[in-house]
Amino acid sequence: MFEGISFLHTETDRPITSRQVSDATLKSGKYDPENLANSEFYITGSADAFRPVPITDYAKENLFYMQAFTIFHYGKGSYTRRENFHSYLILYTYQGTGHVEYHGKQFDLKAGNGILIDCQKPHYYFAAEDWTVAVLHIQGPLAAHYSEEYDKLGQFIFHEEASGRFHRYLEQILEIYDSPSLHRDLRASHAIDGMLIYLIISASKIAIQKQDVPRFVQQAMKYMETHYQDPISLDILAGLTMTNKYHLSKQFKFYTGFSPNDYLIRIRIDQAKLLLKTTALPANKIAHEVGVHDINNFLYLFKKRVGMTPIQYRNSTDYIL
């Protein structure tokens, strides 16, 4: 796990509390002053922190970017209480149990459990026992929208083994930031975007399984997932589901976070990415295979969605689909 990634290991010989933070510390630049000013915490144990990475002004204004990543080995009773911090937090448990209070609800984070939190909203988490947890802070212009779409689904906790796709995204993000490379900010933003969309899609599937999503929306999703190679229009989906197309479009966006057309494009581009990595088919052939018969439109959609051309993606080291 995180092989080849450099971390700074620190251990506490006594509890670290928010009361110990002086004005001089706030001004030192060592810690995020907004975070410290809006947090109350009590920490024992140790931590493995990813080294701070300078983020360009362009990235902060236009892209997703990582603010901090740390693996905390919290001692029992450690806690953080926070609000009004401009950040989005993902907690993911490796060992032990953490307790989280967020959105007026209470959750236990056991091994393999994670949660996405908007740090501007009041939240509280503590170690119910010794707790090893990944703490990832991210930000970006679209982060608030993604967080709202995730919260809207009501599936606050996600569960996945450390060998799963979420963790592969996490490792990829750290690998990108760990060494200088061309277009590092763009590549990191693409990986973070993929991670967040993956969490939203996973939460939406759970919501569907719980029958929270209307049947006609489920039917439209299923049809696009299995017939994406065919011509599909809103009129076709409305006829298939026997629903008014304007009502279908509105409800589809409400429950999935995507318009029907955006959902179809994402399916087609994800299938194209898979074919680019697993076959030698040329891009124009792949475009037809996924249902986009105008090669120029395919190239435009692919670059807009992925941030690079199909050939650049095929030759890249990015392995997350």
QUIJO-V736223 format. One record per residue. N is the residue number from 1. RES is the residue in three letters. SS is DSSP state (helix for helix, strand for strand, loop for the rest). BURIAL is 1 if it has 16 or more other C-alpha atoms within 10 Angstrom, else 0. D_CENTER is the distance of its C-alpha to the mean C-alpha in whole Angstrom. Layout:
n/res/ss/burial/d_center
N/RES/SS/BURIAL/D_CENTER
N/RES/SS/BURIAL/D_CENTER
This chain:
n/res/ss/burial/d_center
1/MET/loop/0/19
2/PHE/loop/0/18
3/GLU/loop/0/21
4/GLY/loop/0/23
5/ILE/loop/0/20
6/SER/loop/0/22
7/PHE/strand/1/22
8/LEU/strand/0/24
9/HIS/strand/0/26
10/THR/strand/0/27
11/GLU/strand/0/29
12/THR/loop/0/30
13/ASP/loop/0/34
14/ARG/loop/0/34
15/PRO/loop/0/31
16/ILE/strand/0/29
17/THR/strand/0/29
18/SER/helix/0/28
19/ARG/helix/0/32
20/GLN/helix/0/33
21/VAL/loop/0/31
22/SER/loop/0/34
23/ASP/helix/0/34
24/ALA/helix/0/34
25/THR/helix/0/31
26/LEU/helix/1/29
27/LYS/helix/0/31
28/SER/helix/0/30
29/GLY/loop/0/27
30/LYS/loop/0/26
31/TYR/loop/0/24
32/ASP/loop/0/22
33/PRO/helix/1/24
34/GLU/helix/0/22
35/ASN/helix/1/21
36/LEU/helix/1/24
37/ALA/helix/1/26
38/ASN/loop/0/24
39/SER/strand/1/23
40/GLU/strand/1/26
41/PHE/strand/1/25
42/TYR/strand/1/27
43/ILE/strand/1/26
44/THR/loop/1/28
45/GLY/strand/1/27
46/SER/strand/1/26
47/ALA/strand/1/23
48/ASP/strand/1/21
49/ALA/strand/1/20
50/PHE/strand/1/18
51/ARG/loop/0/21
52/PRO/loop/0/20
53/VAL/loop/0/19
54/PRO/loop/0/21
55/ILE/loop/0/19
56/THR/loop/0/21
57/ASP/helix/0/21
58/TYR/helix/0/20
59/ALA/helix/1/17
60/LYS/helix/1/17
61/GLU/helix/0/18
62/ASN/helix/0/17
63/LEU/loop/1/13
64/PHE/loop/1/10
65/TYR/strand/1/11
66/MET/strand/1/11
67/GLN/strand/1/14
68/ALA/strand/1/14
69/PHE/strand/1/14
70/THR/strand/1/16
71/ILE/strand/1/17
72/PHE/strand/1/20
73/HIS/strand/1/23
74/TYR/strand/1/24
75/GLY/loop/1/27
76/LYS/loop/1/28
77/GLY/loop/1/28
78/SER/loop/1/26
79/TYR/strand/1/24
80/THR/strand/1/22
81/ARG/strand/1/22
82/ARG/strand/1/21
83/GLU/loop/1/20
84/ASN/loop/1/21
85/PHE/loop/1/18
86/HIS/loop/1/16
87/SER/loop/1/13
88/TYR/strand/1/10
89/LEU/strand/1/10
90/ILE/strand/1/8
91/LEU/strand/1/11
92/TYR/strand/1/12
93/THR/strand/1/16
94/TYR/strand/1/18
95/GLN/strand/1/21
96/GLY/loop/1/23
97/THR/loop/1/22
98/GLY/strand/1/20
99/HIS/strand/1/21
100/VAL/strand/1/19
101/GLU/strand/0/20
102/TYR/strand/1/18
103/HIS/loop/0/19
104/GLY/loop/0/22
105/LYS/strand/0/21
106/GLN/strand/0/21
107/PHE/strand/0/19
108/ASP/strand/1/20
109/LEU/strand/1/18
110/LYS/loop/1/19
111/ALA/loop/1/19
112/GLY/loop/1/16
113/ASN/strand/1/14
114/GLY/strand/1/11
115/ILE/strand/1/10
116/LEU/strand/1/8
117/ILE/strand/1/11
118/ASP/strand/1/12
119/CYS/loop/1/15
120/GLN/loop/0/17
121/LYS/loop/0/18
122/PRO/loop/1/20
123/HIS/strand/1/19
124/TYR/strand/1/20
125/TYR/strand/1/20
126/PHE/strand/1/22
127/ALA/strand/1/23
128/ALA/loop/1/26
129/GLU/loop/1/27
130/ASP/loop/1/26
131/TRP/strand/1/22
132/THR/strand/1/20
133/VAL/strand/1/16
134/ALA/strand/1/14
135/VAL/strand/1/13
136/LEU/strand/1/10
137/HIS/strand/1/11
138/ILE/strand/1/9
139/GLN/strand/1/11
140/GLY/loop/1/11
141/PRO/loop/0/14
142/LEU/loop/0/11
143/ALA/helix/1/9
144/ALA/helix/0/12
145/HIS/helix/0/12
146/TYR/helix/1/8
147/SER/helix/1/9
148/GLU/helix/0/12
149/GLU/helix/1/12
150/TYR/helix/1/10
151/ASP/helix/1/13
152/LYS/helix/1/15
153/LEU/loop/1/15
154/GLY/loop/0/16
155/GLN/loop/1/14
156/PHE/loop/1/13
157/ILE/strand/1/13
158/PHE/strand/1/11
159/HIS/strand/1/14
160/GLU/loop/0/13
161/GLU/loop/0/16
162/ALA/loop/1/15
163/SER/loop/0/16
164/GLY/loop/0/14
165/ARG/helix/1/11
166/PHE/helix/1/8
167/HIS/helix/1/10
168/ARG/helix/1/12
169/TYR/helix/1/8
170/LEU/helix/1/9
171/GLU/helix/1/13
172/GLN/helix/1/12
173/ILE/helix/1/11
174/LEU/helix/1/14
175/GLU/helix/1/16
176/ILE/helix/1/16
177/TYR/helix/1/16
178/ASP/helix/1/19
179/SER/loop/0/21
180/PRO/loop/0/23
181/SER/loop/0/22
182/LEU/loop/0/23
183/HIS/loop/0/20
184/ARG/helix/1/18
185/ASP/helix/1/16
186/LEU/helix/1/15
187/ARG/helix/1/14
188/ALA/helix/1/12
189/SER/helix/1/10
190/HIS/helix/1/10
191/ALA/helix/1/8
192/ILE/helix/1/6
193/ASP/helix/1/6
194/GLY/helix/1/6
195/MET/helix/1/3
196/LEU/helix/1/2
197/ILE/helix/1/6
198/TYR/helix/1/6
199/LEU/helix/1/6
200/ILE/helix/1/8
201/ILE/helix/1/10
202/SER/helix/1/11
203/ALA/helix/1/11
204/SER/helix/1/14
205/LYS/helix/1/16
206/ILE/helix/1/16
207/ALA/helix/1/18
208/ILE/helix/1/20
209/GLN/helix/0/21
210/LYS/loop/0/22
211/GLN/loop/0/24
212/ASP/loop/0/22
213/VAL/loop/1/22
214/PRO/loop/0/25
215/ARG/helix/0/27
216/PHE/helix/1/27
217/VAL/helix/1/24
218/GLN/helix/1/23
219/GLN/helix/0/26
220/ALA/helix/1/25
221/MET/helix/1/21
222/LYS/helix/0/23
223/TYR/helix/1/26
224/MET/helix/1/23
225/GLU/helix/0/22
226/THR/helix/0/25
227/HIS/helix/0/27
228/TYR/loop/1/25
229/GLN/loop/1/28
230/ASP/loop/0/30
231/PRO/loop/0/30
232/ILE/loop/1/29
233/SER/loop/0/29
234/LEU/helix/1/29
235/ASP/helix/0/32
236/ILE/helix/0/32
237/LEU/helix/1/29
238/ALA/helix/1/31
239/GLY/helix/0/34
240/LEU/helix/0/32
241/THR/helix/1/31
242/MET/loop/0/34
243/THR/loop/0/32
244/ASN/loop/0/33
245/LYS/helix/1/31
246/TYR/helix/0/30
247/HIS/helix/0/29
248/LEU/helix/1/27
249/SER/helix/1/25
250/LYS/helix/0/24
251/GLN/helix/1/23
252/PHE/helix/1/21
253/LYS/helix/1/19
254/PHE/helix/1/19
255/TYR/helix/1/18
256/THR/helix/1/15
257/GLY/loop/1/14
258/PHE/loop/1/16
259/SER/loop/1/20
260/PRO/helix/1/21
261/ASN/helix/0/22
262/ASP/helix/0/18
263/TYR/helix/1/17
264/LEU/helix/1/20
265/ILE/helix/1/19
266/ARG/helix/0/16
267/ILE/helix/1/18
268/ARG/helix/1/20
269/ILE/helix/1/18
270/ASP/helix/1/16
271/GLN/helix/1/20
272/ALA/helix/1/21
273/LYS/helix/1/19
274/LEU/helix/1/20
275/LEU/helix/1/23
276/LEU/helix/1/23
277/LYS/helix/1/22
278/THR/helix/0/24
279/THR/loop/0/28
280/ALA/loop/0/30
281/LEU/loop/0/30
282/PRO/loop/0/30
283/ALA/helix/1/28
284/ASN/helix/1/31
285/LYS/helix/0/31
286/ILE/helix/1/27
287/ALA/helix/1/27
288/HIS/helix/1/30
289/GLU/helix/1/28
290/VAL/loop/1/25
291/GLY/loop/1/27
292/VAL/loop/1/27
293/HIS/loop/1/31
294/ASP/loop/0/31
295/ILE/helix/0/30
296/ASN/helix/0/30
297/ASN/helix/0/27
298/PHE/helix/1/25
299/LEU/helix/1/25
300/TYR/helix/0/24
301/LEU/helix/1/21
302/PHE/helix/1/20
303/LYS/helix/1/20
304/LYS/helix/0/18
305/ARG/helix/0/15
306/VAL/helix/1/15
307/GLY/loop/0/17
308/MET/loop/1/20
309/THR/loop/1/23
310/PRO/helix/1/23
311/ILE/helix/0/25
312/GLN/helix/0/23
313/TYR/helix/1/20
314/ARG/helix/1/23
315/ASN/helix/0/24
316/SER/loop/0/21
317/THR/loop/0/20
318/ASP/loop/0/16
319/TYR/loop/0/16
320/ILE/loop/0/13
321/LEU/loop/0/13
